[in-house]
């Protein structure tokens, strides 16, 4: 995937769901940590039972028990 040159949009729904638009590219991922290479930053999502429900070249939905989000 190509890294996007526009800001990403992140919507958090409680501690169990996060949707990201314009995320750039997917880095490392496991059920405890997902790394996204966004425009001008890296987003790290940590938790338990993390699952990428779906992803396209534009958006992504992650579910699980989200403990933290770091930029």
N, CA, C and O atoms as a Maestro MAE file, in Angstrom:
{
 s_m_m2io_version
 :::
 2.0.0
}

f_m_ct {
 s_m_title
 :::
 protein
 m_atom[284] {
  # First column is atom index #
  i_m_mmod_type
  r_m_x_coord
  r_m_y_coord
  r_m_z_coord
  i_m_residue_number
  s_m_chain_name
  s_m_pdb_residue_name
  s_m_pdb_atom_name
  i_m_atomic_number
  :::
  1 25 0.821 -1.180 0.000 1 A "UNK " " N  " 7
  2 3 0.000 0.000 0.000 1 A "UNK " " CA " 6
  3 2 0.868 1.247 0.000 1 A "UNK " " C  " 6
  4 15 1.953 1.269 0.580 1 A "UNK " " O  " 8
  5 25 0.378 2.266 -0.650 2 A "UNK " " N  " 7
  6 3 1.097 3.526 -0.695 2 A "UNK " " CA " 6
  7 2 0.804 4.346 0.541 2 A "UNK " " C  " 6
  8 15 -0.312 4.341 1.059 2 A "UNK " " O  " 8
  9 25 1.813 5.045 1.003 3 A "UNK " " N  " 7
  10 3 1.599 5.929 2.152 3 A "UNK " " CA " 6
  11 2 0.895 7.192 1.677 3 A "UNK " " C  " 6
  12 15 1.337 7.824 0.718 3 A "UNK " " O  " 8
  13 25 -0.171 7.556 2.324 4 A "UNK " " N  " 7
  14 3 -0.971 8.713 1.937 4 A "UNK " " CA " 6
  15 2 -0.312 9.996 2.437 4 A "UNK " " C  " 6
  16 15 0.361 10.005 3.468 4 A "UNK " " O  " 8
  17 25 -0.517 11.067 1.693 5 A "UNK " " N  " 7
  18 3 0.054 12.364 2.041 5 A "UNK " " CA " 6
  19 2 -1.008 13.286 2.630 5 A "UNK " " C  " 6
  20 15 -0.914 14.505 2.482 5 A "UNK " " O  " 8
  21 25 -2.010 12.728 3.292 6 A "UNK " " N  " 7
  22 3 -3.040 13.546 3.931 6 A "UNK " " CA " 6
  23 2 -3.248 13.042 5.353 6 A "UNK " " C  " 6
  24 15 -2.949 11.886 5.652 6 A "UNK " " O  " 8
  25 25 -3.754 13.895 6.224 7 A "UNK " " N  " 7
  26 3 -3.957 13.504 7.623 7 A "UNK " " CA " 6
  27 2 -4.935 12.330 7.746 7 A "UNK " " C  " 6
  28 15 -5.851 12.186 6.937 7 A "UNK " " O  " 8
  29 25 -4.730 11.511 8.751 8 A "UNK " " N  " 7
  30 3 -5.636 10.401 9.005 8 A "UNK " " CA " 6
  31 2 -6.745 10.868 9.938 8 A "UNK " " C  " 6
  32 15 -6.606 11.861 10.652 8 A "UNK " " O  " 8
  33 25 -7.846 10.130 9.913 9 A "UNK " " N  " 7
  34 3 -8.978 10.396 10.800 9 A "UNK " " CA " 6
  35 2 -9.179 9.146 11.633 9 A "UNK " " C  " 6
  36 15 -9.281 8.044 11.093 9 A "UNK " " O  " 8
  37 25 -9.238 9.311 12.944 10 A "UNK " " N  " 7
  38 3 -9.352 8.189 13.870 10 A "UNK " " CA " 6
  39 2 -10.605 8.373 14.719 10 A "UNK " " C  " 6
  40 15 -10.766 9.398 15.382 10 A "UNK " " O  " 8
  41 25 -11.492 7.377 14.697 11 A "UNK " " N  " 7
  42 3 -12.711 7.411 15.504 11 A "UNK " " CA " 6
  43 2 -12.693 6.234 16.466 11 A "UNK " " C  " 6
  44 15 -12.614 5.080 16.045 11 A "UNK " " O  " 8
  45 25 -12.768 6.530 17.763 12 A "UNK " " N  " 7
  46 3 -12.736 5.499 18.790 12 A "UNK " " CA " 6
  47 2 -14.139 5.352 19.372 12 A "UNK " " C  " 6
  48 15 -14.765 6.332 19.776 12 A "UNK " " O  " 8
  49 25 -14.614 4.126 19.406 13 A "UNK " " N  " 7
  50 3 -15.940 3.833 19.953 13 A "UNK " " CA " 6
  51 2 -15.745 2.995 21.215 13 A "UNK " " C  " 6
  52 15 -15.648 1.770 21.142 13 A "UNK " " O  " 8
  53 25 -15.688 3.656 22.374 14 A "UNK " " N  " 7
  54 3 -15.426 2.948 23.625 14 A "UNK " " CA " 6
  55 2 -14.015 2.391 23.641 14 A "UNK " " C  " 6
  56 15 -13.102 2.967 23.049 14 A "UNK " " O  " 8
  57 25 -13.844 1.260 24.326 15 A "UNK " " N  " 7
  58 3 -12.529 0.619 24.406 15 A "UNK " " CA " 6
  59 2 -12.481 -0.640 23.554 15 A "UNK " " C  " 6
  60 15 -11.581 -1.464 23.719 15 A "UNK " " O  " 8
  61 25 -13.440 -0.798 22.645 16 A "UNK " " N  " 7
  62 3 -13.518 -2.042 21.878 16 A "UNK " " CA " 6
  63 2 -13.465 -1.871 20.374 16 A "UNK " " C  " 6
  64 15 -13.456 -2.870 19.654 16 A "UNK " " O  " 8
  65 25 -13.430 -0.627 19.859 17 A "UNK " " N  " 7
  66 3 -13.481 -0.437 18.414 17 A "UNK " " CA " 6
  67 2 -12.816 0.865 18.011 17 A "UNK " " C  " 6
  68 15 -12.993 1.893 18.665 17 A "UNK " " O  " 8
  69 25 -12.047 0.813 16.925 18 A "UNK " " N  " 7
  70 3 -11.412 2.007 16.377 18 A "UNK " " CA " 6
  71 2 -11.483 1.921 14.854 18 A "UNK " " C  " 6
  72 15 -11.202 0.878 14.264 18 A "UNK " " O  " 8
  73 25 -11.861 3.032 14.230 19 A "UNK " " N  " 7
  74 3 -11.898 3.138 12.773 19 A "UNK " " CA " 6
  75 2 -10.900 4.202 12.360 19 A "UNK " " C  " 6
  76 15 -10.832 5.266 12.975 19 A "UNK " " O  " 8
  77 25 -10.118 3.920 11.312 20 A "UNK " " N  " 7
  78 3 -9.096 4.841 10.855 20 A "UNK " " CA " 6
  79 2 -9.244 5.032 9.352 20 A "UNK " " C  " 6
  80 15 -9.342 4.059 8.604 20 A "UNK " " O  " 8
  81 25 -9.261 6.284 8.912 21 A "UNK " " N  " 7
  82 3 -9.286 6.624 7.492 21 A "UNK " " CA " 6
  83 2 -7.946 7.249 7.125 21 A "UNK " " C  " 6
  84 15 -7.329 7.927 7.947 21 A "UNK " " O  " 8
  85 25 -7.496 7.025 5.897 22 A "UNK " " N  " 7
  86 3 -6.213 7.558 5.394 22 A "UNK " " CA " 6
  87 2 -5.045 7.111 6.265 22 A "UNK " " C  " 6
  88 15 -4.182 7.918 6.608 22 A "UNK " " O  " 8
  89 25 -5.014 5.830 6.624 23 A "UNK " " N  " 7
  90 3 -4.007 5.347 7.565 23 A "UNK " " CA " 6
  91 2 -2.624 5.165 6.981 23 A "UNK " " C  " 6
  92 15 -1.687 4.973 7.756 23 A "UNK " " O  " 8
  93 25 -2.428 5.210 5.712 24 A "UNK " " N  " 7
  94 3 -1.100 5.034 5.123 24 A "UNK " " CA " 6
  95 2 -0.806 3.582 4.841 24 A "UNK " " C  " 6
  96 15 -1.262 3.041 3.834 24 A "UNK " " O  " 8
  97 25 -0.043 2.935 5.720 25 A "UNK " " N  " 7
  98 3 0.287 1.525 5.514 25 A "UNK " " CA " 6
  99 2 0.327 0.776 6.849 25 A "UNK " " C  " 6
  100 15 0.520 1.364 7.913 25 A "UNK " " O  " 8
  101 25 0.142 -0.513 6.752 26 A "UNK " " N  " 7
  102 3 0.150 -1.385 7.926 26 A "UNK " " CA " 6
  103 2 1.571 -1.846 8.196 26 A "UNK " " C  " 6
  104 15 2.253 -2.351 7.304 26 A "UNK " " O  " 8
  105 25 2.011 -1.669 9.436 27 A "UNK " " N  " 7
  106 3 3.329 -2.144 9.842 27 A "UNK " " CA " 6
  107 2 3.175 -3.500 10.518 27 A "UNK " " C  " 6
  108 15 2.518 -4.389 9.975 27 A "UNK " " O  " 8
  109 25 3.765 -3.667 11.682 28 A "UNK " " N  " 7
  110 3 3.648 -4.912 12.439 28 A "UNK " " CA " 6
  111 2 2.240 -5.057 12.993 28 A "UNK " " C  " 6
  112 15 1.564 -4.068 13.275 28 A "UNK " " O  " 8
  113 25 1.804 -6.316 13.147 29 A "UNK " " N  " 7
  114 3 0.512 -6.539 13.782 29 A "UNK " " CA " 6
  115 2 0.468 -7.904 14.445 29 A "UNK " " C  " 6
  116 15 1.038 -8.880 13.957 29 A "UNK " " O  " 8
  117 25 -0.225 -7.939 15.570 30 A "UNK " " N  " 7
  118 3 -0.486 -9.176 16.305 30 A "UNK " " CA " 6
  119 2 -1.787 -8.955 17.066 30 A "UNK " " C  " 6
  120 15 -2.425 -7.912 16.919 30 A "UNK " " O  " 8
  121 25 -2.181 -9.928 17.873 31 A "UNK " " N  " 7
  122 3 -3.414 -9.756 18.652 31 A "UNK " " CA " 6
  123 2 -3.213 -8.832 19.856 31 A "UNK " " C  " 6
  124 15 -4.172 -8.537 20.569 31 A "UNK " " O  " 8
  125 25 -1.963 -8.365 20.095 32 A "UNK " " N  " 7
  126 3 -1.668 -7.465 21.211 32 A "UNK " " CA " 6
  127 2 -1.191 -6.080 20.772 32 A "UNK " " C  " 6
  128 15 -1.201 -5.139 21.567 32 A "UNK " " O  " 8
  129 25 -0.768 -5.950 19.494 33 A "UNK " " N  " 7
  130 3 -0.205 -4.675 19.041 33 A "UNK " " CA " 6
  131 2 -0.360 -4.547 17.525 33 A "UNK " " C  " 6
  132 15 -0.053 -5.473 16.775 33 A "UNK " " O  " 8
  133 25 -0.847 -3.373 17.089 34 A "UNK " " N  " 7
  134 3 -0.961 -3.065 15.664 34 A "UNK " " CA " 6
  135 2 -0.269 -1.729 15.425 34 A "UNK " " C  " 6
  136 15 -0.540 -0.749 16.118 34 A "UNK " " O  " 8
  137 25 0.628 -1.694 14.438 35 A "UNK " " N  " 7
  138 3 1.378 -0.483 14.107 35 A "UNK " " CA " 6
  139 2 0.952 -0.021 12.715 35 A "UNK " " C  " 6
  140 15 0.991 -0.789 11.754 35 A "UNK " " O  " 8
  141 25 0.544 1.253 12.622 36 A "UNK " " N  " 7
  142 3 0.170 1.858 11.348 36 A "UNK " " CA " 6
  143 2 1.133 2.995 11.042 36 A "UNK " " C  " 6
  144 15 1.431 3.816 11.910 36 A "UNK " " O  " 8
  145 25 1.615 3.041 9.814 37 A "UNK " " N  " 7
  146 3 2.500 4.112 9.373 37 A "UNK " " CA " 6
  147 2 1.645 5.184 8.713 37 A "UNK " " C  " 6
  148 15 1.347 5.105 7.521 37 A "UNK " " O  " 8
  149 25 1.255 6.178 9.489 38 A "UNK " " N  " 7
  150 3 0.404 7.261 9.018 38 A "UNK " " CA " 6
  151 2 1.276 8.402 8.508 38 A "UNK " " C  " 6
  152 15 2.486 8.418 8.733 38 A "UNK " " O  " 8
  153 25 0.655 9.354 7.821 39 A "UNK " " N  " 7
  154 3 1.382 10.507 7.304 39 A "UNK " " CA " 6
  155 2 1.968 11.315 8.456 39 A "UNK " " C  " 6
  156 15 1.231 11.800 9.315 39 A "UNK " " O  " 8
  157 25 3.263 11.458 8.476 40 A "UNK " " N  " 7
  158 3 4.028 12.232 9.463 40 A "UNK " " CA " 6
  159 2 4.046 11.645 10.871 40 A "UNK " " C  " 6
  160 15 4.551 12.298 11.784 40 A "UNK " " O  " 8
  161 25 3.519 10.442 11.086 41 A "UNK " " N  " 7
  162 3 3.612 9.821 12.411 41 A "UNK " " CA " 6
  163 2 3.367 8.320 12.304 41 A "UNK " " C  " 6
  164 15 2.984 7.801 11.255 41 A "UNK " " O  " 8
  165 25 3.595 7.661 13.395 42 A "UNK " " N  " 7
  166 3 3.329 6.235 13.513 42 A "UNK " " CA " 6
  167 2 2.270 6.080 14.599 42 A "UNK " " C  " 6
  168 15 2.376 6.700 15.657 42 A "UNK " " O  " 8
  169 25 1.255 5.265 14.350 43 A "UNK " " N  " 7
  170 3 0.206 5.012 15.332 43 A "UNK " " CA " 6
  171 2 0.386 3.585 15.858 43 A "UNK " " C  " 6
  172 15 0.479 2.635 15.080 43 A "UNK " " O  " 8
  173 25 0.434 3.448 17.169 44 A "UNK " " N  " 7
  174 3 0.575 2.129 17.799 44 A "UNK " " CA " 6
  175 2 -0.659 1.898 18.668 44 A "UNK " " C  " 6
  176 15 -0.951 2.674 19.578 44 A "UNK " " O  " 8
  177 25 -1.373 0.818 18.370 45 A "UNK " " N  " 7
  178 3 -2.567 0.443 19.126 45 A "UNK " " CA " 6
  179 2 -2.214 -0.805 19.910 45 A "UNK " " C  " 6
  180 15 -1.787 -1.802 19.326 45 A "UNK " " O  " 8
  181 25 -2.386 -0.769 21.220 46 A "UNK " " N  " 7
  182 3 -2.057 -1.912 22.071 46 A "UNK " " CA " 6
  183 2 -3.295 -2.365 22.821 46 A "UNK " " C  " 6
  184 15 -4.136 -1.552 23.202 46 A "UNK " " O  " 8
  185 25 -3.401 -3.672 23.029 47 A "UNK " " N  " 7
  186 3 -4.538 -4.217 23.743 47 A "UNK " " CA " 6
  187 2 -4.502 -5.731 23.776 47 A "UNK " " C  " 6
  188 15 -3.435 -6.340 23.693 47 A "UNK " " O  " 8
  189 25 -5.671 -6.331 23.896 48 A "UNK " " N  " 7
  190 3 -5.805 -7.786 23.926 48 A "UNK " " CA " 6
  191 2 -6.864 -8.211 22.924 48 A "UNK " " C  " 6
  192 15 -7.897 -7.555 22.788 48 A "UNK " " O  " 8
  193 25 -6.610 -9.299 22.229 49 A "UNK " " N  " 7
  194 3 -7.566 -9.815 21.266 49 A "UNK " " CA " 6
  195 2 -7.822 -8.873 20.104 49 A "UNK " " C  " 6
  196 15 -8.922 -8.851 19.553 49 A "UNK " " O  " 8
  197 25 -6.803 -8.085 19.722 50 A "UNK " " N  " 7
  198 3 -6.977 -7.129 18.634 50 A "UNK " " CA " 6
  199 2 -7.161 -7.870 17.315 50 A "UNK " " C  " 6
  200 15 -6.478 -8.856 17.037 50 A "UNK " " O  " 8
  201 25 -8.089 -7.379 16.516 51 A "UNK " " N  " 7
  202 3 -8.425 -8.008 15.245 51 A "UNK " " CA " 6
  203 2 -8.714 -6.923 14.228 51 A "UNK " " C  " 6
  204 15 -9.483 -6.001 14.501 51 A "UNK " " O  " 8
  205 25 -8.105 -7.025 13.058 52 A "UNK " " N  " 7
  206 3 -8.425 -6.116 11.963 52 A "UNK " " CA " 6
  207 2 -9.667 -6.686 11.292 52 A "UNK " " C  " 6
  208 15 -9.585 -7.646 10.526 52 A "UNK " " O  " 8
  209 25 -10.829 -6.081 11.590 53 A "UNK " " N  " 7
  210 3 -12.107 -6.559 11.057 53 A "UNK " " CA " 6
  211 2 -12.129 -6.453 9.542 53 A "UNK " " C  " 6
  212 15 -12.552 -7.384 8.856 53 A "UNK " " O  " 8
  213 25 -11.673 -5.318 9.016 54 A "UNK " " N  " 7
  214 3 -11.557 -5.137 7.572 54 A "UNK " " CA " 6
  215 2 -10.574 -4.014 7.297 54 A "UNK " " C  " 6
  216 15 -10.323 -3.170 8.157 54 A "UNK " " O  " 8
  217 25 -10.020 -4.011 6.093 55 A "UNK " " N  " 7
  218 3 -9.217 -2.880 5.658 55 A "UNK " " CA " 6
  219 2 -9.300 -2.778 4.142 55 A "UNK " " C  " 6
  220 15 -9.370 -3.781 3.432 55 A "UNK " " O  " 8
  221 25 -9.290 -1.549 3.675 56 A "UNK " " N  " 7
  222 3 -9.221 -1.256 2.252 56 A "UNK " " CA " 6
  223 2 -8.017 -0.344 2.068 56 A "UNK " " C  " 6
  224 15 -7.252 -0.131 3.009 56 A "UNK " " O  " 8
  225 25 -7.844 0.191 0.879 57 A "UNK " " N  " 7
  226 3 -6.735 1.119 0.685 57 A "UNK " " CA " 6
  227 2 -7.021 2.489 1.296 57 A "UNK " " C  " 6
  228 15 -6.154 3.363 1.296 57 A "UNK " " O  " 8
  229 25 -8.242 2.680 1.821 58 A "UNK " " N  " 7
  230 3 -8.624 3.967 2.399 58 A "UNK " " CA " 6
  231 2 -8.915 3.894 3.897 58 A "UNK " " C  " 6
  232 15 -8.542 4.801 4.641 58 A "UNK " " O  " 8
  233 25 -9.577 2.824 4.350 59 A "UNK " " N  " 7
  234 3 -9.970 2.772 5.759 59 A "UNK " " CA " 6
  235 2 -9.784 1.389 6.377 59 A "UNK " " C  " 6
  236 15 -9.551 0.397 5.686 59 A "UNK " " O  " 8
  237 25 -9.895 1.362 7.696 60 A "UNK " " N  " 7
  238 3 -9.646 0.139 8.463 60 A "UNK " " CA " 6
  239 2 -10.479 0.176 9.737 60 A "UNK " " C  " 6
  240 15 -10.718 1.243 10.302 60 A "UNK " " O  " 8
  241 25 -10.922 -1.006 10.186 61 A "UNK " " N  " 7
  242 3 -11.631 -1.117 11.465 61 A "UNK " " CA " 6
  243 2 -10.930 -2.181 12.305 61 A "UNK " " C  " 6
  244 15 -10.698 -3.300 11.848 61 A "UNK " " O  " 8
  245 25 -10.598 -1.809 13.549 62 A "UNK " " N  " 7
  246 3 -9.924 -2.699 14.492 62 A "UNK " " CA " 6
  247 2 -10.842 -2.886 15.697 62 A "UNK " " C  " 6
  248 15 -11.394 -1.921 16.225 62 A "UNK " " O  " 8
  249 25 -10.999 -4.136 16.124 63 A "UNK " " N  " 7
  250 3 -11.788 -4.431 17.314 63 A "UNK " " CA " 6
  251 2 -10.935 -5.211 18.309 63 A "UNK " " C  " 6
  252 15 -9.863 -5.706 17.964 63 A "UNK " " O  " 8
  253 25 -11.413 -5.313 19.526 64 A "UNK " " N  " 7
  254 3 -10.715 -5.998 20.607 64 A "UNK " " CA " 6
  255 2 -10.772 -5.118 21.844 64 A "UNK " " C  " 6
  256 15 -11.473 -4.106 21.865 64 A "UNK " " O  " 8
  257 25 -10.037 -5.504 22.865 65 A "UNK " " N  " 7
  258 3 -9.972 -4.693 24.090 65 A "UNK " " CA " 6
  259 2 -8.770 -3.768 23.956 65 A "UNK " " C  " 6
  260 15 -7.628 -4.187 24.149 65 A "UNK " " O  " 8
  261 25 -9.036 -2.506 23.625 66 A "UNK " " N  " 7
  262 3 -7.978 -1.531 23.365 66 A "UNK " " CA " 6
  263 2 -7.522 -0.904 24.687 66 A "UNK " " C  " 6
  264 15 -8.317 -0.313 25.418 66 A "UNK " " O  " 8
  265 25 -6.225 -1.046 24.977 67 A "UNK " " N  " 7
  266 3 -5.652 -0.474 26.198 67 A "UNK " " CA " 6
  267 2 -5.102 0.924 25.961 67 A "UNK " " C  " 6
  268 15 -5.275 1.817 26.791 67 A "UNK " " O  " 8
  269 25 -4.425 1.113 24.799 68 A "UNK " " N  " 7
  270 3 -3.799 2.403 24.550 68 A "UNK " " CA " 6
  271 2 -3.588 2.645 23.067 68 A "UNK " " C  " 6
  272 15 -3.499 1.717 22.263 68 A "UNK " " O  " 8
  273 25 -3.510 3.939 22.732 69 A "UNK " " N  " 7
  274 3 -3.207 4.378 21.377 69 A "UNK " " CA " 6
  275 2 -2.100 5.427 21.504 69 A "UNK " " C  " 6
  276 15 -2.270 6.433 22.193 69 A "UNK " " O  " 8
  277 25 -0.977 5.190 20.844 70 A "UNK " " N  " 7
  278 3 0.183 6.100 20.912 70 A "UNK " " CA " 6
  279 2 0.463 6.641 19.518 70 A "UNK " " C  " 6
  280 15 0.264 5.950 18.519 70 A "UNK " " O  " 8
  281 25 0.928 7.895 19.463 71 A "UNK " " N  " 7
  282 3 1.310 8.519 18.193 71 A "UNK " " CA " 6
  283 2 2.762 8.920 18.229 71 A "UNK " " C  " 6
  284 15 3.277 9.463 17.252 71 A "UNK " " O  " 8
  :::
 }
 m_bond[283] {
  # First column is bond index #
  i_m_from
  i_m_to
  i_m_order
  :::
  1 1 2 1
  2 2 3 1
  3 3 4 2
  4 3 5 1
  5 5 6 1
  6 6 7 1
  7 7 8 2
  8 7 9 1
  9 9 10 1
  10 10 11 1
  11 11 12 2
  12 11 13 1
  13 13 14 1
  14 14 15 1
  15 15 16 2
  16 15 17 1
  17 17 18 1
  18 18 19 1
  19 19 20 2
  20 19 21 1
  21 21 22 1
  22 22 23 1
  23 23 24 2
  24 23 25 1
  25 25 26 1
  26 26 27 1
  27 27 28 2
  28 27 29 1
  29 29 30 1
  30 30 31 1
  31 31 32 2
  32 31 33 1
  33 33 34 1
  34 34 35 1
  35 35 36 2
  36 35 37 1
  37 37 38 1
  38 38 39 1
  39 39 40 2
  40 39 41 1
  41 41 42 1
  42 42 43 1
  43 43 44 2
  44 43 45 1
  45 45 46 1
  46 46 47 1
  47 47 48 2
  48 47 49 1
  49 49 50 1
  50 50 51 1
  51 51 52 2
  52 51 53 1
  53 53 54 1
  54 54 55 1
  55 55 56 2
  56 55 57 1
  57 57 58 1
  58 58 59 1
  59 59 60 2
  60 59 61 1
  61 61 62 1
  62 62 63 1
  63 63 64 2
  64 63 65 1
  65 65 66 1
  66 66 67 1
  67 67 68 2
  68 67 69 1
  69 69 70 1
  70 70 71 1
  71 71 72 2
  72 71 73 1
  73 73 74 1
  74 74 75 1
  75 75 76 2
  76 75 77 1
  77 77 78 1
  78 78 79 1
  79 79 80 2
  80 79 81 1
  81 81 82 1
  82 82 83 1
  83 83 84 2
  84 83 85 1
  85 85 86 1
  86 86 87 1
  87 87 88 2
  88 87 89 1
  89 89 90 1
  90 90 91 1
  91 91 92 2
  92 91 93 1
  93 93 94 1
  94 94 95 1
  95 95 96 2
  96 95 97 1
  97 97 98 1
  98 98 99 1
  99 99 100 2
  100 99 101 1
  101 101 102 1
  102 102 103 1
  103 103 104 2
  104 103 105 1
  105 105 106 1
  106 106 107 1
  107 107 108 2
  108 107 109 1
  109 109 110 1
  110 110 111 1
  111 111 112 2
  112 111 113 1
  113 113 114 1
  114 114 115 1
  115 115 116 2
  116 115 117 1
  117 117 118 1
  118 118 119 1
  119 119 120 2
  120 119 121 1
  121 121 122 1
  122 122 123 1
  123 123 124 2
  124 123 125 1
  125 125 126 1
  126 126 127 1
  127 127 128 2
  128 127 129 1
  129 129 130 1
  130 130 131 1
  131 131 132 2
  132 131 133 1
  133 133 134 1
  134 134 135 1
  135 135 136 2
  136 135 137 1
  137 137 138 1
  138 138 139 1
  139 139 140 2
  140 139 141 1
  141 141 142 1
  142 142 143 1
  143 143 144 2
  144 143 145 1
  145 145 146 1
  146 146 147 1
  147 147 148 2
  148 147 149 1
  149 149 150 1
  150 150 151 1
  151 151 152 2
  152 151 153 1
  153 153 154 1
  154 154 155 1
  155 155 156 2
  156 155 157 1
  157 157 158 1
  158 158 159 1
  159 159 160 2
  160 159 161 1
  161 161 162 1
  162 162 163 1
  163 163 164 2
  164 163 165 1
  165 165 166 1
  166 166 167 1
  167 167 168 2
  168 167 169 1
  169 169 170 1
  170 170 171 1
  171 171 172 2
  172 171 173 1
  173 173 174 1
  174 174 175 1
  175 175 176 2
  176 175 177 1
  177 177 178 1
  178 178 179 1
  179 179 180 2
  180 179 181 1
  181 181 182 1
  182 182 183 1
  183 183 184 2
  184 183 185 1
  185 185 186 1
  186 186 187 1
  187 187 188 2
  188 187 189 1
  189 189 190 1
  190 190 191 1
  191 191 192 2
  192 191 193 1
  193 193 194 1
  194 194 195 1
  195 195 196 2
  196 195 197 1
  197 197 198 1
  198 198 199 1
  199 199 200 2
  200 199 201 1
  201 201 202 1
  202 202 203 1
  203 203 204 2
  204 203 205 1
  205 205 206 1
  206 206 207 1
  207 207 208 2
  208 207 209 1
  209 209 210 1
  210 210 211 1
  211 211 212 2
  212 211 213 1
  213 213 214 1
  214 214 215 1
  215 215 216 2
  216 215 217 1
  217 217 218 1
  218 218 219 1
  219 219 220 2
  220 219 221 1
  221 221 222 1
  222 222 223 1
  223 223 224 2
  224 223 225 1
  225 225 226 1
  226 226 227 1
  227 227 228 2
  228 227 229 1
  229 229 230 1
  230 230 231 1
  231 231 232 2
  232 231 233 1
  233 233 234 1
  234 234 235 1
  235 235 236 2
  236 235 237 1
  237 237 238 1
  238 238 239 1
  239 239 240 2
  240 239 241 1
  241 241 242 1
  242 242 243 1
  243 243 244 2
  244 243 245 1
  245 245 246 1
  246 246 247 1
  247 247 248 2
  248 247 249 1
  249 249 250 1
  250 250 251 1
  251 251 252 2
  252 251 253 1
  253 253 254 1
  254 254 255 1
  255 255 256 2
  256 255 257 1
  257 257 258 1
  258 258 259 1
  259 259 260 2
  260 259 261 1
  261 261 262 1
  262 262 263 1
  263 263 264 2
  264 263 265 1
  265 265 266 1
  266 266 267 1
  267 267 268 2
  268 267 269 1
  269 269 270 1
  270 270 271 1
  271 271 272 2
  272 271 273 1
  273 273 274 1
  274 274 275 1
  275 275 276 2
  276 275 277 1
  277 277 278 1
  278 278 279 1
  279 279 280 2
  280 279 281 1
  281 281 282 1
  282 282 283 1
  283 283 284 2
  :::
 }
}
